[in-house]
């Protein structure tokens, strides 16, 4: 498999270098005055053209240009698509615009595309938003480009630029998703590579908690009362904050890597195919929430890999806290269980039977159905 897409975290070293250009510096490039003038005026297209006349290893070109030049020479990379992940700041946006223009000038590279992605809330003015949303959005955006590239086997990461936490998360993404990561410190004479580690995930953590993780990924902040008894294996994926004597939970950046990694590794189980025979849902002779039967029918009709569904006996219905899907262990059997709650907070449960009842297929279905119907 050829790796053809390079994701790059981006900092401000290029702008720092351009802002320091001044008379009398013996290291100035011959066109330093044109560079400085275009930089001061914000003439990004002109600045890109001037930078493109310099050797890409020149220090003034900044860490991103320097390291892309080194990484693209790796034997395992045939560079066709460059993606710059920039901060949600004016400097970040302008740096991304300049880098995109520069690499579009480099026609000899034969690039198919150069993209600049502003990572929402990746900024240093609101540290809480940076931690709670910015780093998770970085993982989300990286995951989207990995999927577009055709999977992690087609991607490499250059984690040289940006905030230290941004670099660390990019490294974790690479380690978790089997993607090689390159990094170069300003004092290093050459780039170093971090090969992927043999990291494994327990997908059943997601299967058991798919409804909760879906809510948390949508930026919900849930209390200990909302969450109930917490799966200890789930705790590592969450951030916990004590407020007025109560514990509040958010999805952590590690949790986002876990979810993103699951989706990239499991685009769809190969054995989860259209059912050759399908049965209509069956319901016990009970009193059900408003719209319950209609909801179960809709889920079944819209997903051809569901072969049957049935309501579940009426016990513990008061514990239902919304509409969602999870995988539950019932004796020796894993079951995909759906819940439904109407506007009067009256709830009921049902079971879905799939064409593939393997743990992997059940976990995928629980995650997919929560994103689709929750």
MOHU-V188170 format. One record per backbone hydrogen bond with DSSP energy under -1.0 kcal/mol. CO is the residue of the C=O (numbers start at 1). NH is the residue of the N-H. If there is no record, write none. Layout:
co->CO nh->NH
co->CO nh->NH
//
This chain:
co->3 nh->78
co->4 nh->80
co->4 nh->81
co->5 nh->156
co->6 nh->83
co->7 nh->158
co->8 nh->85
co->12 nh->16
co->13 nh->17
co->14 nh->18
co->15 nh->19
co->22 nh->25
co->25 nh->28
co->29 nh->32
co->31 nh->35
co->32 nh->36
co->33 nh->37
co->34 nh->38
co->35 nh->39
co->36 nh->40
co->37 nh->41
co->38 nh->43
co->39 nh->42
co->42 nh->44
co->43 nh->47
co->44 nh->48
co->45 nh->49
co->46 nh->50
co->47 nh->51
co->48 nh->52
co->50 nh->53
co->51 nh->54
co->55 nh->58
co->58 nh->61
co->59 nh->62
co->62 nh->66
co->63 nh->67
co->64 nh->68
co->65 nh->69
co->66 nh->70
co->67 nh->71
co->68 nh->72
co->70 nh->73
co->71 nh->74
co->74 nh->77
co->76 nh->3
co->80 nh->112
co->80 nh->113
co->81 nh->6
co->82 nh->115
co->83 nh->8
co->84 nh->117
co->85 nh->10
co->86 nh->119
co->87 nh->89
co->89 nh->93
co->90 nh->94
co->91 nh->95
co->92 nh->96
co->93 nh->97
co->94 nh->98
co->95 nh->99
co->96 nh->100
co->97 nh->101
co->98 nh->102
co->99 nh->103
co->100 nh->104
co->101 nh->105
co->105 nh->107
co->106 nh->109
co->107 nh->110
co->113 nh->82
co->115 nh->84
co->117 nh->86
co->119 nh->122
co->121 nh->123
co->122 nh->88
co->126 nh->130
co->127 nh->131
co->128 nh->132
co->129 nh->133
co->129 nh->134
co->130 nh->135
co->133 nh->137
co->134 nh->138
co->135 nh->139
co->136 nh->140
co->137 nh->141
co->138 nh->142
co->139 nh->143
co->140 nh->144
co->141 nh->145
co->142 nh->146
co->143 nh->147
co->144 nh->148
co->145 nh->149
co->146 nh->151
co->147 nh->150
co->151 nh->154
co->152 nh->155
co->154 nh->4
co->154 nh->5
co->156 nh->7
co->157 nh->182
co->158 nh->9
co->163 nh->167
co->164 nh->168
co->165 nh->169
co->166 nh->170
co->167 nh->171
co->168 nh->172
co->169 nh->173
co->170 nh->174
co->171 nh->175
co->172 nh->176
co->173 nh->177
co->174 nh->179
co->180 nh->157
co->181 nh->194
co->182 nh->159
co->183 nh->192
co->185 nh->188
co->192 nh->183
co->194 nh->181
co->197 nh->199
co->201 nh->203
co->202 nh->205
co->203 nh->207
co->204 nh->208
co->205 nh->209
co->207 nh->327
co->209 nh->213
co->210 nh->214
co->211 nh->215
co->212 nh->216
co->213 nh->217
co->214 nh->218
co->215 nh->220
co->216 nh->219
co->222 nh->249
co->223 nh->227
co->224 nh->228
co->231 nh->234
co->234 nh->237
co->235 nh->238
co->237 nh->252
co->239 nh->250
co->241 nh->248
co->243 nh->246
co->246 nh->243
co->247 nh->224
co->248 nh->241
co->249 nh->222
co->250 nh->239
co->252 nh->256
co->253 nh->257
co->254 nh->258
co->255 nh->259
co->256 nh->260
co->257 nh->261
co->258 nh->262
co->259 nh->263
co->260 nh->264
co->261 nh->265
co->262 nh->266
co->269 nh->272
co->271 nh->273
co->282 nh->311
co->284 nh->286
co->289 nh->292
co->291 nh->295
co->292 nh->296
co->293 nh->297
co->294 nh->298
co->295 nh->299
co->296 nh->300
co->297 nh->301
co->298 nh->302
co->303 nh->306
co->304 nh->275
co->305 nh->355
co->307 nh->279
co->308 nh->353
co->309 nh->282
co->310 nh->351
co->313 nh->315
co->316 nh->319
co->317 nh->320
co->324 nh->339
co->326 nh->337
co->328 nh->335
co->330 nh->333
co->333 nh->330
co->335 nh->328
co->336 nh->352
co->337 nh->326
co->338 nh->350
co->339 nh->324
co->340 nh->348
co->342 nh->345
co->346 nh->342
co->348 nh->340
co->349 nh->312
co->350 nh->338
co->351 nh->310
co->353 nh->307
co->353 nh->308
co->358 nh->362
co->359 nh->363
co->360 nh->364
co->361 nh->365
co->362 nh->366
co->363 nh->367
co->364 nh->368
co->365 nh->369
co->366 nh->370
co->367 nh->371
co->368 nh->372
co->369 nh->373
co->370 nh->374
//
